[in-house]
C-alpha cells in the first residue's frame, strides 16, 4: 500500500493517535483527578521534564499514565512534581482497580438538586411580592439551605480549581468555582444588608447542571476495561522445564532461550519455541483467529499462546520475556489503547478556547464598570452576572446529554457503547474493515444424509456435551431430534467427546481419533460417519454490507485465512478489497497504512488476533460472541448478535454528532445574546441564572429528540 500525506485532517481529532515506544511501560501512575484534555497535556508535559523518563502517555478513560523510563526508578519525584502541578497521583499496584469517580458525583448531585428545589420554592414566594421582614426571613431560610449544600456539592469543582491555581494554571473549573463562590457571597451580603435580591438559586443551579454534565460523562467511561490486561491473563504464570532429565515447574521469568520445555496436551505454550518431537497439533486461534487445528512437525515454530492439542511434546525456547509473540501483541494493544485515549473530543476542544475567554470577559466587565461608576458593588454584580451567564453549563451538557441518549437508544437495540468518545469517532468513519472468520462467516458441520434416527439421537447428546464451537453448529440441524441416554460422557481436549451407549463406546470429534479419515467423524456401533464442514455467511452479512455501502462507506476484508477462502467470501459479499494470510501485527500495520492514507477506519472483529487491530483503528466494534480481550478493545459490542448493528451504530453516531453540533450552536447563540446584556448591566445575577438554566434545558431537550428518531 502507498502512504499518503499524513497532514490530512483525521477523524475530527485535534490530537491524532501517536505511536508509543516499542517496550512495555516501566511504571504506571494512577491519576484520580484528571478529567479533560488539558489535564492530559499537563501530566505529559510535567512527566516529560522529569529525569529518567523517556516518554509518558495518559489514558483518560482509565485515569492512568503509562511511563516509559528507567526500570526500577523511584516514581516518588515524579509524583511530587505532578502534585506540585495540581495533579493528584500515586503509583499503581497490580491489584489496583481503575478509578470510578461517577459514584462520587451522585450524592453531591442529589444534594444540589434537592436544595435547588427548596430554594426555588422560597424564591417564588419572594417574586410573588413578599417584602420587608417576610422577604428577609425567606432569604435567611434560603441561605441556611443553600450555603451548606453549595459548599458540599461544589467540592469537585473547588478541588480541581484550587489544584490548578496552586500550580499556576487555569482550567474550566476556575470560572465555575468563581461564579458559584461570588454568587453565594454576594447573596449573603445582600441578605445581611436587607437587600431586595439574593441569588442562592443561581449558585445551586450552576452546581446542579454542571454536576449533571460531569456525572453523565463519567457514566460513559464506567464500562471501559483494558484489552491489554486481558491478553496478559492468557499467558501462563509457570512452565515445565526439563532440567537434567527431570521436569521442574518454573516461573515464566526464569525461562531462557535454549531451555527445553515439556508441554502436556491442553496446556498453553508459554513462550515462542521450536518443536523437538516428530509432530503435534495446536490450536492457534488466539493468534490467527482460525479454529482449524494446525499440524506441526519437528523444527516448526510454536507460538506463545498456542494450545497443545496432542501431547505431551517437548520444545526448545527461542524467544522469552518481552520478545514473545504474545507479549508483542500485548504491547501493540496497550500502545493503541493509550493512543486512542488521547482523542480530543469536541467538548474538550471547545473548552480549551472557552475557559480563558470567560475570565477575560468577566474581568473586563468588572474593571469597566468600576472605572465608569466607582461602585464596587455594582461592578461585582455585573461581573457575577457575566460569570453565571458565561458559565459553561450548556457546553458541559452538549456532548454527554446527547451521548447518553444515543447510547441508551443503541443499548435498547442490542449494542453496548463502551467509550465516551466512540460516537464522535464513529460519526467520521469512511472505511469499514471486517475480519472474516467468526465475524462475517462461521464454520458449520453438516449432517450426513444417510444417518439413521437412532444414531442422530446419540450424536445430539454428544454434540450438546461438547464445548467446541463447531460441535454447537450441529445442534441447529438436530434441533427436532430428542437426545438419547448416553452415560460416562467425557470430553478430551483437542480430540472430542466420548461416551457409552447401550454398552458400546461412541465417539464424536477429530476424525483420526474417532476412527475415520475425514476432519470430523462420529463413531457408533462399528459404524463411522464422515462429517463435512462448510463456511457459511452469517444470515445478515450480505444485507449489512449493502447497508454500509449505501451510507457511502468503503468495505474491506482482513483475515488470517487463505487467499482462496478470502476471495470466495469477498466475492459472495460484493467486497472488492481484501487481505489474506495476515498476522495480528500485520492487521494492525494495514490499519495504520489506511489511516496514513487519510482514511478514518472502523475495525469489526471477534478474535484474539484482531485485538491489536481493534485497538489501533479509529473506532472498533466486536460481536457479543467475541473473546473478552476483543470485546474490551472495542468501542461498541453487539450484544444482540445482529451484524446489522454496525450500520445502526454508524447511523446513530452521525445523528448524535449533528445533535452535538446543534447544541454547540445553541450555546453560541445564547452567549452571543446574553453576554452583551450581562456586560451592559442589563441582566442581574438572577436573570443570568434563569438564562443559564434555560439554555441548559434547551440543550437537554434537543438531545432527547434522539430517542424518537
N, C-alpha and C positions, 0 to 999 in steps of 0.2 A: 504494500500500500504506500501511497505517497503522502508525505507530510505537507500540510498547508501552513500558511502564515498563522502563527499562534496568537497574533494580536487581535483576532476577531472577538467580538462580544460573545459571551458564552453563558447561556442559561440565566441571563439576567443577574449573574453573580458579580458582585463588586470584588470579591476575592475568590480567585479560581482555586481549584484543588491543586496542591503542590506536593511534590514527592518528598517524603521524609527519608532520612538516612536508611541504608540497607542493613541496619543492625537493630536488634531489639532495644527498647528503651532501657537505660540503666537505672532510672528512678521513676516513680510515679508519685505525683503530688495531688492531694485532694484539695479542691477549691470550692468550699461551700457557698461562697458569696458571689461568684461570677454569674452574670445573667444577661450579658449583651456583648455585641461585637467590640465595644470599647474596652470591656474587661479583658477580652482575648488579647487585644493589642497591648494593653498594659502588662499583662502577665508575660507575654512573649518578649516584649522589649526589656523588661526587668531581668528575666532569666538569661537572655542573650548576652547581657553585660556581665554576668557572673563568671568568675574564673572556674575552669573545669567543665563548662557546658559548651558543647558544640552547637546544639540547637534544641528547641522545645516546641511542642505542638499542643495546643489546648483543645480538648474535646468538650464543647459546651454542653452537649446533651448529658454526658456523664459527670460533668464538673470535675474533670481530671486533666492534669498536664503530663504528657509523656516527655521526659527529659532524656536527652542523649548526651551523656557526658562521661566522665571518668568512672569506671566501675569501682564500687566501694567507697566513693567520695561521700563525705558528710553533707547531707542536704540542709543542715541547720542554717548555714549562712544564706542559702537561697531562700529559705522560708522566712528568715528575718528580713531579707530585702523585700520580699513580697508584702510582708506585714507593714513595712515602712512605706510602701506604696499604696497602702489601704486595702490590700487583698489578703483575706484570711486564707491560710494554707497550712497543711500538715502532711507528713509522709504517709502514703497509703500502705496498708498491710495486706497480705494475701487474703486475709479473711474479711477485709474491709468491704463494706457494701457501698453502693452508689448513693449519692445524695438525693433525697427527695424532699424538696422544700415546699412542695404543693400542699402537704398536710399542715405545715406550719402556718400557712396563709388562711386556712379555713376558719379558725377561731377569730383572728383579727377581722376577717371579712364579716363574720356573723355579728361581732360586737359593733362594728361600724354601721352595718345595716340596721340593727335594732335601735341603736342610738339615733341614727338619722331619722327613722320613722317617728320616734317620740319627739325629737326637737322640731321636726316639720309640723307636727300637730300643734305644738306650742306657738310656732311661728304663725300658723294660720289664725290663731286667736289674736295675736298682735296685729296682723294685717287687717283683721276684721274690725279694728277700731279700739282695742284696749289701749288705755293711756294712763299716764301718771304712775301711781303706786301699783296698779294692776299690771301695767306693762313691765315695770321694773321687776315685780315679783316673778312674772313669767320668764323674763330674761335671766334672772338668777337661777331659776329651775333649769332653764336650758343650759346655762353654764355648768351647773352641777352634773348634768348628764353628759354634755359634750366634751368638756375638758379631759376627764379621766379616760373616756372612750377614745378620744383622739390621740392622747398620749400613748395609750396601749396599742391601738390599731395601726397607727402610722409608724410603729417601730421599724418595720422592714425598710421604709424609705429613709428614716432618720439614720439608721446604722450605715447604710450604703453611702448616704450623702456625707456623713461625718468621716468615714474612712477615706472618701475621695478628697475632701477638703484637707484632711490631715496629711495627705500625700501631695498636696498642691495641684490637684487636678479637678476637673468638673465632670459630672455625669448627669444623666437625666433626672436622678433623684434629688439633685441640689435644688432646682427650681420648684420641684414638687414639695420638698420639705419647707422651703421658704414660704410658699403660698399657704401651706397648712399652718405653719407657726405664726405668720403675720396675721392671717385671718382670725385665728384664735386669740392672739394677743390684742389686736385692735378691738375685737368684740368685747373682751373682758374690760378693756379700758373704757369703752363706750358705756357698758353696763355700770361700771363703778362710778361714772360721772353723770349718770342719768340720761344717757343718750337715747335717741329715738330708735336707732337701728343697731342690730347685732347680727353677726354673720357666722354663728356657730354651725348652722346648717351647711354653709358653703364649705367650711373645713371638713365636715363629715362627708359631704357629697364627693369632694375631691378624693378623700381617703377611700371611700367605698368603691367608686368606679375604677380607680387605679388598682386597688387590690383585686377587683373582679378581673380586670385585664391580665394581671400577673398570675392569678390563680388559673385562669383559662390557659395561659401559656404553659404553666407547669403541668397541667393535665396532658398536654401534647407530648411532654417529654417522658412521662411516667413509665411507658411500656418499653423503652429502649434498653437493650442489652447488648453486650459486646459479642460479636461473632468470633472475634479472635480468641476470646476466652473459651468459647465452646470448642474451637479447634484444638486448643491446648489440652482440653479434657480428654480428647481422643487418644492422646499419647500415653502409653502405659508408664507407670511410675518405675517399674523394675523390669529386668530382663534376665534370662538364664544364660550365663556364660560358662563355657567349658574351660575348666582350669585343671591342668594335669590329669585329664581324663575324667574329672568329676564335674557334676553340674552344680553351679553356685548361683544363687539369686543375688543380683547386684543392682543398686540404684542406677538409673539411666546416666547420671553424670559421671559414673565411674567407667563407662564403656569407652574404648579407644579403637581407632581404626586398626584393623587386623585381628580383632577379637573374634573368636568362634562362638556363635550363638546357637542355642538349642531352641527350636520353635515347635511347640506342640500344635496339633490341629485345633482350630478355633481361636488361637491367640493372634493378637495384632503385632505385626512386625514393628519393633521399637525404633530401628534406625535403618538407613539405607544399607543394603548388603548385596552380596552375590551368592547365589545358591551353590552349595557344595555337593548336594545329593543329585541323583540322576534326574528326578522330576518332582514337580509339585504343582498343585492348582491353587491359585489365590483369588480372592475377591478384591479387585482394585477399584470398586465403585466409589470409594472415598476420594480417589484421585481422578479417575476418568469419567465417572458417572454411569458407566456401562455395567449392567448387572450380570452379564455373562462371565463365567469363571475364566481365568486366564491361565493357560498351561505354560509352565516354565521348565526349562531343562538346565542341566549343570552349567554354571557360568552366567546364567541370565540374572538380570538385576531385580532385586526385591526392594520395594519402596516402603519407606516408613509410612504406616497407615494401612498397608495391605493386611488382609486377614488370611491366615493359612487355612486352607480347606482340607488338604490331605497331608497328614504328617504322622509322626514328627519328622522334621528335617533339620539339617544344620546349614548355617550360612556364615559368611565372613563379612564383618562390618566394613563398609567403605566410606561412610560419612556419619559423623556423630554430632551431638550438640546442635549448634545453630546452623550447621551445614546440611541437615537432613531435609528431604523434600517437604515433610510436614511442617517443620519449623519455618521454611521459606514461605509456605502458604500462609502460615500464621502471621508472618511479618507483612506479607502483601496486604492481608485483610486489615491488620492494625494500621498500616500506613494509609490505606484508603479510608478507613473509618475516621482517623484523625484529620485527614484532608477534607472529607465531607463535612465534618463538624465546623469547618471554617467558612462554610457557605454563609454569606451575609444576606440575611433576609431583608425584605422591603422595609419593614418597620425599623430594623437596626440602621439601615442607611438613611432613612428619613430622620431618625432620632439624632444621628451624628451631626446633621445640619441644624436641627431644631433646637437642641439644648443651648448652644451659645447665643442663638438668636433671641430666645426667651429672656436671658439675662440682660442682653443689650437693650431690648425694648423696654423692660421694666425699669432698669436703671435710668435710661434716658427720660422716661415719663416722670420718675421721682425728681430728678435734677431739674427738669424743665419747669415743673410746677413749683418746686421750691424756689427757684430763681425768679419765677414770674410773680408769685404771691407772697413768698416768705412764710407761708403757713405749712409747718411740718406735718400737721395732722391731715391737711388736705392732700399734700404730696404723697403721704403714706397711703391714704385711701385710694388714690389713683394708681399707685404702684401695686397695691394689693389687688385691685380690680383687674389690672393688666396681667398680673401673675396668674390669677384664677382663670381669666378668660383664655390665656395662652397655655394653661396647664394641659399637658398632652393626654387628656382622658380619651378623646376621640381617636387620637393617634395610637394610644396604648390598646384600645379595643378593636381597632380597624382590622388587624390581622387575626388575633386569637378568636374573636367572635365569629368571623367567617369560617375559620379553620375548624372550630368545634361543631358548627352547623354542618359543614361539609363532611367531616369525619363521622359524625353521627349518621348522616344520610348513607354514607358508604358502609358503615357498620350494619345498618339495617338491611343492606343488600349483600351482606356477606363478605365485606372487605374491612380489614383491620389496618388502620394507618398508625405507624409506629414512630414517625419522625415529625418534629414540629415544622420543618421546612419542606416536607415531602410534597405538599400540594403546590408550592411555588415552583419547585423544580420539575414536577410532572407537567405543569402547565406549559413549560418551554420545550418539551420533548419534540424532536422531529424524526428520530430514528429509534426503532424498537428492535432489539436483538433477542432472539429466543434461543434457549437451549432446546435440544431435540428430545432426548430420551427422558421420559417422566414428566416433561412439560407440555410438549405437543403430541407425543406418542406414548404408547405403553405396549410392552411385550405381553402377548396373550397366548395361553396354552389352548390348543384345540382338541376337542373330544374326538376320539376315534369313532367313526360312524357305526362300526360293527360291534361295539361293546354291549354285551347283554345287560339287562336292567339290574340283576343281582350284583354284577361287578361294579356297575355305576354307583350303587349304594355304598359299597365298601370304599370306592375312590372318593366319594363325597365325605366320608368320615375322615379319611387320611388327609384330604385337602384342607378340611376345617381345622385339623390338628397342627398344621404347619404354619410357621411364622413367615415363611418365604413369600415375598410379594407375588411371584409368578404362580405359586400354588393358589393364591387367593383368586386369581383370574379365572380359574376353573369353576368357581362357585356360581358364577352367573349362568353358565351352561348347565349346571347341576341344581339349579335353584328349585326345580319342581320334583327333584328326586329326594326321597326320605333317606337319611343316613342309616347305616346298619350298625350292629353291635360289634365293635372291634375292641379287643382287650389288649393290655400291655403296649399301648401306643407310646412310642418314643421317637424323638427327633434327633438325628445325628447331624451335627454341624457340618455343612458342606456336602452332605450326601442326600438326605431326605428323611422320610418318615417310615417307620416300620411298626407293625402290629401283628396281632394274632386273630384270625377269623376262622371259626369252625375248626380250631386245632391246627390251622395252616398259617405259615408265615406269609404276610403280604407286605409289599414294599412299593413306595411311590417316591421318585426323586431322580437323582443322577442316573443316566442310562446304564453306565458300566456297573454301578453299584446295585441297580435293580435287576441286572442280568440281561439288559438289552443292548442294542447298538446305537440307538438314537441319543440325542442330548438328554431327553427326559423320557422316563418309562414307568410303567405300572405293572408289577408282577403279582399274580394271584393264581394259586392252584395250578402251577405249572404253565400258565399262560402269561405271556409278556406282551403288553401293548406299547407300541411306539407312540409317544405323544408329541406332536409337532407344535411349533410356536410361530406366530406371525407378529409383525409390528404394526399395530393399528393406530390410526389417528384418534385422538380424543374426540368425542362426539361433536363438540362445538368448536374444534380447532379451525376448520376452514372458514366458518362463519365469523369467528373472532378476527382472523387475519383480514378478511374482506372488510369488516367494520373498521379496523385500524387504517386500512388503505383509504377508505372513504373519508377519513379525517385528514388525509394528506400526509400520512406518515410512511417512511420507507421501512420495509420489513427485511430483516436479515436472520440467517440461521447459523448457529455456532454450536459445534458438537465435537466430542472426542471420538465419535463413531467413525466408521469407514466412509470413504468418499462415495462409494456406491449407494449405501443406505442413505447418506445425507442428500445425495442428488435425487433419489426416488421420493423422499419425503418433501423436499423443496418443490419438486415438480407437482406433487399432489396438492400442495398448499398454494401454488402460484407465487413462490418466492424465487427471485432471480439471483440473489446474492447469498452465498453460504460459505462457511469454512468447515473443514472436517479434520479429524485426527489431531485436534488441538489440545495441548496440555493445559492444566489450570493456569500456569504462568502465561502461556500463550493466549488464553482467553482474555486475561487482564491486559496484556500488551495490545491485543487487537482493539479493545475498547479505548485504550489510551490513544491509539492511532486515529480512531474515528473522531475522538474528541479534539485531537490536534488538527483534524480536518474541518474544524468548526461545526461539528455535529453535536447536538445535545442528545445523549443516548440513554435509553431505558433498557435495562437488562432484566429479562424474565428467565428464572432458572430455579431448579429444585435440588440439585446435587451438591455434595460437599465440594466437588471440583468446581462448582460455579460460585463458591463463596467469595473468592477474591474478585471475580468479575462483578458480582452483585455489589460489593463494597466500592469498587472502582468506578462504576457508572455514575452518571449524573443523578439517576434515580433507579430504583430497583423494585421488583415485585417477585414474590415467591408464592407458589401454591401452598395451601394448608398442609398438604401431604409431604412437604419438603422436610429435610433434616433440620434439626434445631439450629445448627450453625447458619444454614442458608436462610431460615426464617428470621434469625436475628440480624443478619447482614442486610436484609431487605427493608425498604421503607414501608411497603404495603404487603400484607399477607392475605391471600384469597382463601378465607376460611370456608366459603361455600363450595369450593371445588370447581366453580364455573370459570373457564378461561375467558369468557366474555367480560369478566371483571376487569381485565386490563384496559379495554376500551372505555368501560364505565369509569374507571379511576381517572383516566386522562380527561374525559369529558367533564367530570365533576371538578377536577383541578382547574381546568380552563375557566369554568364558570366561577369558581371561587376566586381566581385571580381577578376576573372582571369586577366581582363584588368588592375585593380589597381595594382596587384602584378607584372604584366609585366612592368607597369610604374615605380614602385619602382626598378625593375631590370634595366631599362634604366637609372634611376638616379644613381644607384650604379655603373654601368659600366662607365657612364660619369665621375663620381667623381674619379673612380679608374684610369682613363686615364688622366683627365685634372688636377687633384690636383698635382700629381708629376711634371707635366710640369710647373705649376704656381710656385710651391715651388722652382724648379730648376732655375727660372728666364727666362725660355724659352718663356712663354706666357705673353704678355703685357696685360695691362688692356683692351685694345681694343679687342685683341684676346679672352680674357676671356669673354667679353660681348657677342661676336659673338658665342662662345661656349655655354654660358649660354642660350642665346636666341634659339640656335639650339636645345638644349636638351628640352627646354620648348615646342617648336613646335613639336618635335617628340612625346612628351607626349600627346599633344592635338590631333595630327593626329591619334595616337594609340587609344585614347579614341573615336574618331569619327568613328572608324571601327564598333562600336556597332550599328550605325544607319542602317547598311546594313545587319545585321545578325538577 
